[in-house]
Amino acid sequence: MKTITELAKKLGVSNTAIRYWMKRLEIDPVTIGAGHTVIFDNDQESLIEKRVITFQRAKGGKTSSQLAKELCVSRQTVWNIALKLGFVRGSHQKNVFSKDEIARIEETLNVNGKTDN
């Protein structure tokens, strides 16, 4: 059994992505301790994991967390560049960037010499 945060870390996605799939799959998790910790049983965890992985593969892309880790920058840096390039608008955070979007984000980082290290 895992919490939303544990499952998100395992899959390299945000907590929001896990909540999105919970809603889409109509999963009602078990809440413990004053309603702050949400846990899944193994079947729920497996179902969410399969959907997240299938979605990522179908898009042929990577999440902002995966991309940030690969490029040695923060997720916020990836988000700022994606916003600047018009891949996202407002506060709607995209779950997965396509291969073309990834290439443009990488190019922008290389041109600007941007790293968080």
C-alpha positions as CSV (number, residue, x, y, z in Angstrom):
1,M,0.0,0.0,0.0
2,K,1.3,3.4,-0.9
3,T,0.3,7.0,-0.4
4,I,-0.3,9.4,-3.4
5,T,3.2,10.9,-2.9
6,E,4.9,7.5,-2.7
7,L,3.1,6.3,-5.9
8,A,3.9,9.6,-7.7
9,K,7.6,9.4,-6.9
10,K,7.7,5.7,-8.0
11,L,6.2,6.6,-11.3
12,G,8.0,9.9,-11.8
13,V,4.8,12.0,-12.0
14,S,3.2,14.6,-9.9
15,N,0.6,14.1,-7.1
16,T,-1.8,15.9,-9.4
17,A,-1.3,13.2,-12.1
18,I,-2.1,10.5,-9.6
19,R,-5.3,12.3,-8.4
20,Y,-6.3,12.8,-12.1
21,W,-6.1,9.0,-12.7
22,M,-7.9,8.3,-9.4
23,K,-10.8,10.5,-10.6
24,R,-10.8,9.0,-14.1
25,L,-10.7,5.5,-12.8
26,E,-13.3,6.3,-10.1
27,I,-11.0,5.1,-7.3
28,D,-12.0,6.0,-3.8
29,P,-8.9,5.6,-1.7
30,V,-8.7,4.9,2.0
31,T,-8.0,7.9,4.1
32,I,-6.2,7.5,7.5
33,G,-5.2,9.9,10.2
34,A,-7.4,13.0,10.2
35,G,-7.9,12.6,6.5
36,H,-4.4,13.7,5.4
37,T,-2.9,10.4,4.2
38,V,-4.5,8.6,1.3
39,I,-3.5,5.0,0.7
40,F,-4.3,2.6,-2.1
41,D,-4.7,-1.2,-1.9
42,N,-2.5,-3.2,-4.3
43,D,-5.2,-3.5,-7.0
44,Q,-5.8,0.2,-7.1
45,E,-2.1,1.0,-7.2
46,S,-1.5,-1.5,-10.0
47,L,-4.4,0.0,-12.0
48,I,-3.1,3.6,-11.7
49,E,0.4,2.5,-12.5
50,K,-0.7,0.7,-15.7
51,R,-2.7,3.8,-16.8
52,V,0.1,6.2,-16.2
53,I,2.7,4.1,-18.0
54,T,0.3,3.4,-20.9
55,F,-0.4,7.2,-21.2
56,Q,3.3,8.1,-21.2
57,R,4.1,5.5,-23.8
58,A,1.2,6.5,-26.0
59,K,2.4,10.1,-26.0
60,G,6.0,9.0,-26.6
61,G,7.1,11.6,-24.1
62,K,8.1,12.3,-20.6
63,T,6.7,14.0,-17.6
64,S,8.0,17.3,-16.4
65,S,9.6,15.4,-13.4
66,Q,11.3,12.9,-15.6
67,L,12.5,15.7,-18.0
68,A,13.8,17.9,-15.1
69,K,15.7,15.0,-13.6
70,E,17.3,14.1,-17.0
71,L,18.2,17.7,-17.8
72,C,19.5,18.4,-14.2
73,V,17.1,21.3,-13.8
74,S,14.0,21.8,-11.5
75,R,10.5,21.0,-12.6
76,Q,9.8,24.8,-12.3
77,T,12.5,25.4,-15.0
78,V,10.9,22.9,-17.3
79,W,7.5,24.5,-16.6
80,N,8.8,28.0,-17.3
81,I,10.3,27.0,-20.6
82,A,7.2,25.1,-21.6
83,L,5.1,28.1,-20.8
84,K,7.4,30.4,-22.7
85,L,7.3,28.1,-25.8
86,G,3.5,27.9,-25.6
87,F,3.2,24.2,-24.7
88,V,1.1,25.1,-21.6
89,R,-1.1,28.0,-20.8
90,G,-2.0,29.5,-17.4
91,S,-1.8,27.2,-14.5
92,H,-2.8,24.0,-16.3
93,Q,0.1,21.7,-15.9
94,K,0.7,19.2,-18.6
95,N,1.3,15.6,-17.6
96,V,3.5,14.5,-20.5
97,F,5.6,16.4,-23.1
98,S,5.9,15.0,-26.6
99,K,9.2,14.2,-28.2
100,D,9.1,17.4,-30.3
101,E,8.3,19.5,-27.2
102,I,11.2,17.8,-25.3
103,A,13.6,18.6,-28.2
104,R,12.5,22.3,-28.1
105,I,12.9,22.5,-24.3
106,E,16.3,20.9,-24.5
107,E,17.3,23.3,-27.3
108,T,16.2,26.3,-25.2
109,L,18.2,25.1,-22.3
110,N,21.3,24.6,-24.4
111,V,20.9,28.0,-26.1
112,N,20.5,29.8,-22.7
113,G,23.0,27.6,-20.9
114,K,20.5,27.1,-18.2
115,T,21.0,24.6,-15.4
116,D,20.0,24.5,-11.7
117,N,23.3,23.2,-10.6
